[in-house]
C-alpha cells in the first residue's frame, strides 16, 4: 500500500493520498513508514520539477499534502524519525523585500534533495542572518530578493556576516527576480543561481555531494 | 443606422485623441513652443508606427518605465512623494525632462499615502507603513478571497467586491459587509428596507472614510493632471492610457493569492475556469473605460503568474492564456492597444502568444530572449524591452549602449520595436538610464 501512497502523492491525487494514509494507519502501518513514503513521493515531485514536467502548482500541492499527512499522523508519532542530511542551508529574503515565492521553491527543492533547511522568511535583517548562523551553523546561505533594492540589502547582509567573522565558514548563494552574475560580484556572494535547481546544484557542489 | 466604426477606425480615433491633448477644461492644450508641438506629434507617431507594423517609424522609439527611480533620481524617498504631491510633481517632471525618452509613464505609481492611511489599506505595506521610508511599497499576499467563495464571485463580481473583498483589504470598509443587496431596490416596497444599513453608525463611518479618502485622491489626481499637462505642453506624451489585468492574475495576485490559485488548479479547476470567464468582461471594461477617460490607446497589462516556471505549457494554455487573449481581443475591438508586460521570462510562451491580430499589440518583455521573441511574434506584434535592471544599476553607459545596440539590430529589424528597460526598477545610475535613450537616438534611425 505504501507504493500506492507514493504514486498518489507524486501524481497529485490528494483525496486518494489522504484516504490511503488514514487506511494504512488504521491497519497498523507505522507513522514512520508513512512518512518515508511521503518523503519518497516528494523526491519524485522534485525530480519532475527538475525535468520541467512539474511547476509551481505541483510544488504547492505537494507541500500541502505533506502538511496534511503530517497533521494526520502526528498524534501517532512519538518522535519524528532522524533523517540523514547532507548539510545545512540557511535561507531568507533580504531586508526590505517581502517576496517569497521563489525562496519557497528553493527551500522546498533543497529539502527534498536532503538538506536541512532553516527558512528565516522575508524581510530578514542582516543581524538576524548573523544570529541564525551562530545558532544554526549552516554551511550554505541562500539570499533571495525580487526587487532592485535587494542588491544593496544583499551587500549589507554579506558585509554584516563578514563583520561578525563568519564569512569564511560559509558559502553564500543569491538569486531572485532581478539578480544576476553582476549582482553576485557587487554583493560579494560566492555564486548566483538562476533557478531553484541551480541552488540545489550549488549546495551539492559545495558540500561535496555527487 | 450609420455603420459601426471598425476596430481599426477606433484605434485610429484613440491615437488621434492622444495626438490632440486637452487641458483640464477640455480645451486644446496650448504647447509651449511650435517645436514642442512638433515633437509631441513626432513622438506619438513614432510609437504608433512601431505598434501598427504598417510602416517603419523614423527611428526606434524609446520609453523608460521605472517604478521609484524618478524619486531617487531627484534625491527624494518614496515616502516623500506619497505624502507631498509637490515633491511628486518635481521628481516626475525632472525624470521626463532629464532623460527625454519618447514618452513618460506619468506619476500615478506612487499613489496618495494619506488616502491609504484613511482607508487602513491592508493589501500593501508602503513607506512609513510597514516598509522603510526609502523603500517602495510591496504587496502583502494573502487569501483575501476564500476557497469556497467562487460562486459568490461568479454570480455577482461587483457585489462580491463591494461587500466581501473591499471590507477585507480596507480596515475602514469592514462595515460594508452590512450593505444591502442592491438589486433588491426594485419597487417602492424594497426601497426603505434597503436604506436601513446606510443609517447604521459603522456603515456611516465607512462612508465618511470613503469621502475623506476621495477628497485626498482628488487632490492627488489634480497634481497628476497638472504634471501630464505641463509635460505634454513641452512635447512629452504620457505613454499609458490605463491598465487592466489577465483574469488569472486578477484572481491569483490579490484575491486567492499564489498558493490559493495554484491549489485551485487541482482542487476546483472548473470553478476556477468559470471565475476566469466571469472576470473577463470586467477586465475588458476596466481597460476600455480607462482608455476612453484618458483618450490614450495603450493599456498596460502587468503579467505575473504565467511566466516561465510558474505553470506548465498545458496549464498556461488551459488556465492563463484563453482569458488573457479574450481580454486583449476585447480591448483591440474597442480600439485599444494592449500592452502586456511579461515580467520574468516568457520563452516557453512565445509560440502560444503569437495568436493575435496584426498590428494591435505591444509586448513588453523582461528576461525573454528578444531574438526569439522577434522571430515568434514580430509579424503580428510590436515588441518592447529589455535592458536588465541589474545593468542599469551596476553596469556602465558603454555596456548599456552595447546591449541596446544589439537589441536594436536584432529586435528592431524592420520596425515593430520600442527600446526600453525590461522590468520596473527603483535604483539605477542616471548615466545608464540616459544611455538607453541615447542608444535609440544614436543607433535607432531607420534608413
Interface residues (C-beta under 8 A of the other chain):
Chain A: X12 X14 X53 X54 X55 X56 X57 X60 X61 X64 X96 X97 X98 X99 X100 X101 X147 X148 X149 X151 X152 X177 X178 X179 X180 X182 X183 X186 X195
Chain B: X125 X131 X132 X135 X136 X138 X139 X140 X141 X258 X259 X262 X263 X265 X266 X267 X305 X309 X310 X311 X312 X315 X344 X388 X389 X390 X391 X393 X394 X395 X423 X425 X426 X427 X428
